[in-house]
Amino acid sequence: MVYRAIDLKLKRTVALKLLPSELTATPEERRRFLREAKAWRALEHPNIGVVHSVEQTDDDRLLLVMAYYEGPSLSHRMDHDPILPDEAVAIALQILRGLEEAHARGVVHGDIKPRNLIFNALGVLKILDFGLAALHASPAAEPPSPFPGTLAYISPEGAAGAPADPRSDLWSASVVLYEMLTRTRLFRGSEPQPILDDLLSDTPIPLDGIPEGLDGIMARALDKDMAQRYQSATEMILDLEAEERSRQLAASAQAAAALAAKEDTFGDATKVKYDLRMRWVLAGVAAVVLGVGSVLAFIHLRRTAAIPQVALALGRVRLVQERYPEAVTEFEQVLSVDPQNDGAYRGLAQAYAAMGLPDKAIESWQRDIALHPDSVDSYAQLAKFEFNRGDYNAATGDFRRALNVAPANPALLSSLGASLGHTGYFDESRNALEQSLRLAPSFSAWDSLGDLDLRQKRYAEAAADYENALDFSNTDYHAWWSLAVAYSRAPGEQEKARRNFAQAARMCREALKNDPNDPLVLSDLAAILSSEPGGRQESLKLLNQALALAPANARVEFNAAQTYAALGDRKDAEAEISKLVAGGFPAADFDLSPSLAGVGRTARGAAQTGQSAAKR
């Protein structure tokens, strides 16, 4: 049972999902669900629906507090509007990118279907109900009656009773894509048994009506043999994106050929006919321009949201597809009709930031803030952008402004605490982080509190903080690495440090499989391996690769300093520290690395002196 409600503390609309009491009938089932809920509550991605918290009612029923999304479900879209192939692929890519993030964090959905996919007001798709499929399948739950709406999207291994894994989610997402492309159900029967029979038989499922170019992708995606199917969301994303680029190039070539043919026809016409034709063309153009101008004026005066909402939705899709120049065009179209549209300004800022145009990104956020000073989103987005750039003083100021609008927002408090920790305001940082944890415990708040305790040499407390963070997400290699560092400095905990360094290295290698040329992950792995016996050669190889890819990235340089110091190359370590200090790298961050203790003290001292003067 789902309710729309108002969160009275944070003044926001939320959705409340009340779970049937029989699904968590035993204490063990309740504990298991709450333990798993920590993992999917920690998921943060544009295409994953936000779960704010899990609450308990007075009669001991569990209640999910979720973000409220105004848009229709994909099921509603498919039932009421035809979806063209280009849009179907764009929607599928959003589903797959959300699943890619979840799977990377060890979370499987288990029940992907159109009813669990909803669009927000800007047209961005959100995946809902992570974790609930496993809850319904638990031994404590009543045996569910077969429901064709769900069975129609279940994988062959799921129909056979095997637990869902990432490939099962990809099967379900592919069924959804097939139905968008063909406007027909993959399984056309209304009874569950024929669907189960089809799934469990060795006969391939006939795939008819798929546009050329996508048929090979769909055949692989819907192969009943799991080993022949896509093994990760990333694989399927790459194939869909390649096919999309191929179709765009073909369409461009076709348009160019048609234009050339028209030019040849004009060249053969007489001048008299050309002049006469052009008079009619110009008259028609004038009429169209006047008509369009009238329509736009009418739209502006009536403030109808039809055209802005379409362009906003397309802009958001282009952002997700990483087609940033096209996203800019869509958002600018919105602003040409509605010059105060806050969603368009935020979208422009995100596109410019992704294109490496920070000045334009900041200008767009600041314009939105000037037009909408009571909207928290632009303050928060700008502050996060500044934080990620390493401009912690600016980020701190904008997080404070965001909290003036939403004073009890736990995510903002956590971000402010992290930013304050980087600037050396440790007492304020601790207050903000502890307040965030009181409101809503989260991975990011515990992780930032661990960093703060590490800076203040509270090693046992830091280890406990990182353990708490890993309860929320145990697939984050940074947290395992930080935990290893904390244990390495705590007396008598060297064996725990060794085990956690090894775990961090394993998980870092897994992360590297998604993008073998990610300079940050390469440099992270180099720094982790530098503390292992016999890791020198591989560590230096990885570091050189990272430095070649991103020679001026501060985090890569920081990892270089750690790696050189751990390997005994003091001169190279001090050279990297000097470059970091000259670039304004926060001196407090050097205290997070045990390998940098006692290295480059002169340069670090100069940095701390400069930062103290800046505070005064």
N, C-alpha and C positions, 0 to 999 in steps of 0.2 A: 504494500500500500504506500503510495507516494503522495506527499503533500507539498504545496507551495507555502512558504512561510517567511517571516521576517526575523532576522537575527537582531535582537534588540540591543545587544552590546555593540556590534560593529555596523548597525544600520544598513544591512544588505539583504537582498532577497536570496533565499536558499531553497533547495529541495530537500525534503526529509523523506527517507525511505525506511519504513518500519518493517523489520524482518519478522516473519512468522516465528512464534516462540518455539515451535517444534524443530526448527532448523538448528537451534543451539540448546537442545534439551538437557545435555549433560555438562557438568563442569569442564570435562576434558575437551568437548567440542567447542565450548565457549572460549576456553584458553587458546585452542588451536586457531580459531577464527580471529581472535584479537591479535595473536602473534603474526598471522599472515597479513592481517589488515595493516600492520605497521609497514610492511614492504610495499603494498600498493598505494598506501597513503603518501609514501615518499616519492612516488612517480611525479616528475615535473617535465611536461612536454606540451607544446601547443595543441597536440591532437589527442591528449588524454584528459578526460573529465576530472575536475578537481574534487577530491573528498577532503572536506575540512576536518572532520573528526568522527569518531564512533562514540555515541552516547548510550546511556542506559536509562530506560523509563522507570517510573516508580514501581511498575509491575514486572521489572527485570527483563523487559524485552530490549533488544538491541536496535539502535536507531542510527542510520548513516546520515550525516549532515554533509550535503553535497552542493557544489555550485549550481545555480539555476541558469539554464540556457533557454532562451526564448524561441530559438529556431525550430523548424520541423525536424522530425526524425528522417533518416534516409528511407525508412519504410514508407512514410507518408509521401516523400518526394517520388519514389518509384511507383506508387499507386496513382499519383495524380498528374505527374509531368514526365514527358519523355526526357531522357538524359542522353545527350549526344556523346559519341565515343570519346572526344577530347575531354569532356567534363568527367565522364566515367573514369577515365584513366587518372585525371587529377584527383578525384575523390579517392580512388584506390590507393594512390600514392600517399595521401594523408593517413589512411588507415594503416598502411604498411609502416610509415615513419613512426606512428604511435606505437605499433607493435615492436618495431626495432628497438625503441627505447626501453619498453617493458621487458623484452626478452634479454636485453643486455644487463638488466638488473635482476634477472632470475624470476620474473613474474610472467606467468602464462594466463591468458584471459579465460579460454575454455568455452566461450559462448558468443563468438562474434556472429552477429546477424544484424539486419537493417534496423530492427527495433532498438538495438543497443548503440546505434550510431546517430548522433544528433548534431545539428548545426547551431552555432551561436548566432548572435545578432549580426555579426560581420561575415557570416558564411563559412567560418572555419569549422571543420568537422571535429567532433569530440567523441572518443570511445568511452562508454559508460560501463559500470558494473564489473570492474575488475574484482576477481575473487569470489563473486557470488555463485558462479557455476560450480566451483569446488564445494561450496557450502551446501548447495542443493544436492550434490552427489555424495555427501557424507553419510556414514552409517547411521547417524542419529536421525537423519531426515526420513520422512515417510517415503516409500518408493514412489517416484514421480510417475504420473500417467503419461504415456507417450504423447508428445505434442508436436505435430508436424512442423509448426513454425520454427521449432528449434532443431528437430531431426533433419530438416531440409538443409541445414548448414553444418551438421556434425561430420567429422572426418571418418573414413573407413575404420581407422584404429579405434576411434571413440565409439563407433557403433559396435565394435567387437568387445568393448569393455575396458580397453586399455586407458590409462590416464593420459590426459592431454599434455602435449609438449609443444614447443614453438611451431613445429611443422603442422600440427593440428590447427593452430590459429591461422596459419597461412592458407591451409585448405579452405577454411571457412571464409576468409577474406576473398579468396579466389572465386568461390561460389557467388559471393555478393557482386564481384566485378562481372562475372558471366551474366548475371541477371540484369545488371545495368546495361551491358552491351547488347543483349539480345531481347530484352523486355519480356523474357519468359523465365519461369522457374526451371532450375536444373532438374529437379524432381517434380514431375507434374501431378503425381497422385495426391489424393487427400487422406489416404490411410497410411499409418506408420509402417506396417509390415512390408509393403512393397518397397518402400524407401530403404528399409534395413536390408532387404534381400538384394537390392541393387548395389548397395554399398559393400556388402560382404561377398558378393560374387566376384569372380575373376574377370568378368567381361568389362572392357573399358566403357566408360560413360560416353555416349555420343555427344559431341560438342558441335552444334549447328549454329549458323548465323553469326559467327564471330567475324569482325572485320579483318581483312587481309593484313598480315603483319603482326596481329595480336594472337592469331590462332596457335602459333608455336608456343608462345608464352603460356597460353591457357592450357594447352595440352600437357605441358610440363607441370604446371601448377596444380592440375586436377588429376595427376597420375595416382592411381590407388596405391602404388608401391611407394612407401615413404622414402626409400633410398633414391628413387628416381625424381622425387619432387624437389622443389627449392628447399635448401637446407637452412636458409636464413632469410629474413625480410630484406636484408641488404642486397642479396643476390637478385631477388625479384625486382626491387627498386631499380637496380642498375639496368636490367633488361627492359623494363617499362620506359625508363627515361631515354634509353638508346632508341627504342622504337618511336617514341614521341618526337625525338629530334629528327629521325629519318622521315617521318610523315610531314613535319614542318618544312624540311628542305624540299620534299617533293611538291608540296603545295606552293612554295615560293617559286620553284622552277616552272610549274604549270601557269602561275599567274604571270610570270615574266614572258613566257611564250605567247600567252593570250594578248598581252600588251603589244608585243612585237608584231603580231598578226594585224592588230588594229592599226598600228602605225603604217604598215605596208598598204593597207586599204586606203588610208588617207592620202598616202603618197600617189596613188593612181587616180585619185579623183581630180576633177577640174577645179580651177580656182573659184569659179562662180558657184559651183555646188558647195565647195568648202566654205565660202563666205556665208552663203545662205544657211548652211547647216549650223555654222558657228553662231549666227544670230539666234537661231532657235535654242541652241545649247545654252548660250548666255542668258537668254530669257528664262529658260528652265532653271538654270543655276540660281538666278536672282530670286525666282519664286521659292525655290527650296530654301535658300538662305533666309528669306523673310519668314517662311513657315517655321523653320527650325528656331529662328530667333524668337518668334512668338511662343513656340512651345516651351523653350527654355525660360522665357520670362514668366510664363504661366506657372511652370514648375517652381521657379524661385519664389514667386509671390505666394503660391499655395503651400510651399514648403513640403511638397510630397516627397517621400523618401524612396520612390521607386528607382529612379536612375542612380542616385547615390548608393543605394543599397546594393544594386547589381554590380556597380564598379567597385565598391568596397569589397564585396565577396570575391570578385575576380582578383583584386589586388592582394587579398589575403591568400588566395590559392597560389598566386605567383610567388608570394613570399615563401610559402611552404615548398614550392617547386624550385626555389632558389633562382628564379628568373627575375632578378631584381630590377633591371631597367624597365621591364614590362610592368612590374608592380608600381614603379614610380609613375608611369603613364596613367595607370588606372586611378591612383590616388589623386593625381593632379586633375584628372577629369572630374572626380568628386568635388574637389575644391573650386573648380570653375563654376559649378552649379550651386554649391553650398560652401562659401568661403570660411565658415566657422566650424566645419565638421571635425570633431576631435579625433574620431577614428582614422580619418584620412591623414591628419598630421602625424599621429603616432605611427601609422603604417609607413609614411614617407621616411620618418626618422629611422625606423627599423631597416628599411631598404637601403638608405644611405649608409647606415652603420655597416651593413653586410657588404656594401660595395667599397668599403675603405674610404669613405668620405665623412670623417668625424665632424668637421665643422658644419656641414650641411645637416647632419643628423642632429647635432646639438641645437642648431637654429630651429629645426622643425619642432623639437620637443619644447623649446622655450616659447615659440609662437603659440603652441597649444596651451601651455601653462598660462600665458598672458590672456588668452581667450577664455580659459576654463580654470581659474585659480582654485576652485573647490573640487577638482577631479584629481584623485590620488594617482591614477595610472601613469600619467606623464612624469610626475615627480619620481615615481618608483622606477620607471623604465630608464629615465635619464641617470638616476643615481646608480643603477646597476651597470649601465654602460660606462660611467666614470669609474666605478669600482673595478670593472674588468680591465680597464685601461691602466689601472694603477694610480689614478688620481683620487686618492683616498680622502683628501681634505674636501674636495668638491663633492664627492659621493656622500660624505658625512653630512654636509649641509643640506643636500637634497633629500636624503633619508629623513632628516629632521623635519623638513618642510612637508614631506609626505605624511609623517606622523602627526603633524598639526591638523591635517585633514582627517586622518584615521588613527586616533591616538592609541587604540588598543589592538592594533593589527600585529599578530605574533610574527608573521613573516618579515614585516618591516622592522620590527624590533630586533629580530635575529640579524638582519642585514646591517642595521645600524651598529649593533654590537661588534660584528666582524670588522666593519670599517673603522670603528674607534680603536679596536685592537691593533690594526695596522698603523694608526697614527700615534700610538703610545698612550692613549687615554684609557689606562687599564681599569680604573675603578668604574668609570662610566660604562665601559664595555661590559664589565661583569654585570652591572645593574640591568642593562638592556637585555643581555642574554638570559639572565635569570628570570626577568619579567616575561620574556618570550616563552620560556619553558613552563612557567606557571600557567600561562594562557593556553598553550598547545605544544606539548613536547614534539620536537622534530629532529630529523637528521642534521639539518644545517645548524641549528642552535647548539646541539650537543657537540658537533664537530668544531664549531667556532669557540665554544667554551674550552674544549680540549686544547686548541691552539693557544688560547689565552693562558691556561694553566701551564702549558709548556714554556711560554715566554717568561712566566713568573717562577719557573723552576719548581713547580708543584707537580712532580712527575707522577706520583701515585694518583693524584686527583685527575691529571690529564689522561692517564690510562683508563680510569673509570669512565671519564667523559667519552672517550673514543669507543669503549665497549658499549655504552648506551647508544651512541650514534649507529654502531653496527647492528644493533637490535632492529633499527629501522631499515637499514639497507646494508646487507652484508656482502654486496658485490662491488662496492666502491674501493678500488685499490688504494686511493689516497688515504682513506681512513685506516686501512690495514697498515700502510706505511707509517702513518702518524702514530698508531698504536705501538708499532715496533720501536720507533724512536723514543717514545715515552718509557717503554720497558727497558730500553738500552741504557737509560740514564737512572733508572730506579735500582737501588741496591738489591742484589740477589735475584734479579729478573732476567738475566742474560739468556737463559734457555727460551723463555717466552719471546724475547726480542728476536732470537734467531728464527723461531717458528713463524712469527708474524712477518718478518722480512721475506721469508720464502713464500708465504701466502700472497704478500703484496706483489712479488715478482711474477707469480703464476697468473694473478688476475690482471696485471699490467700487460703481460704477453697476450692474454685473451682480448683485452681492449685494443691492442695493436693490430689484431686480425681485421678489425673493421676498417682501418685505414693505416696501412703499413708505412705511410709517409707523413704521419702526424708528428710534427717536430716536438710538440709538448710531451706526448706519450713516449716518444723515443728518448728524450732527455730524462724523463722520469725513470724509465727503465734503466738507463745508464747509471743514474744516481743510486738506484736501489741495488743494482748488481755490484757497484763499486765497494760495497761493504761486505760482499761475499768472498770467501777464499777462492782464488782462481778465476775471479770475475773480471780481471783487469782488461784482457784483450777484447772481450765482447763489449764491456762497458765503454771503452774508448772508441770502438767502431761505431756503436750506436750514437755516442755523443758527437762524433765528427759528422755523422749523417744529419743529426738534428741541427747542428750549427750551420751546415751547408744550406739547409732548407730555410732556416730562420735565424740569420746571423745577428739580428738586432732585437730579438725578443727577450725581454727582461727575465721571464721565467726560465727560458732555455739557458740564459747566461747564469742565472742563479744555480740551476742544476749543474752547469759546467763547473762552477766554483766548488759545489759540494763534491762532485766526482773527482776533480783534480786533488782536492784536499784529502779525500778518503784514500786515494791512491798514492799519496805522499808527494804529489807535484805541487809543492807549496808556491813556487814562483808563478805558475800558471793560475793557481787559485787566487792569489792576490791580484793578479792582472784582471781577472774577471770581476773581483770585488770592486776594484778601482773604477771599472767601467760602470758597474751598477750604481755606485755611490754618485758618480758624476751625473748619471741620469736621474737622480732623485729617488732611487730605490729605498724603501723604508728600512731604516737601520734595525728596527725591532724584529724584522723578519729573519735576520741572520741568526737570532737566538733559537729559531725553530730547527736548526740543523746541528746535530752533534759533531759532524765532521768539520764545521767551520769554527768551532771553539778555539780561540787563540790564533786564528788566521786573519791577517789583514786588520789588526786592531787599530792601526793608525788611520787607515781609510774609514773604518767603521766609526771611530771616535769623531772624525771630522763630520761624518754624516749626522751623528747624533747631536753634535754641537749646532750644526746648521738647522736641524729640525727643531731643536729647543728654541733657537732664536726666532724661527718662523712662528712658533706658538706664541712667544711673547709679543 
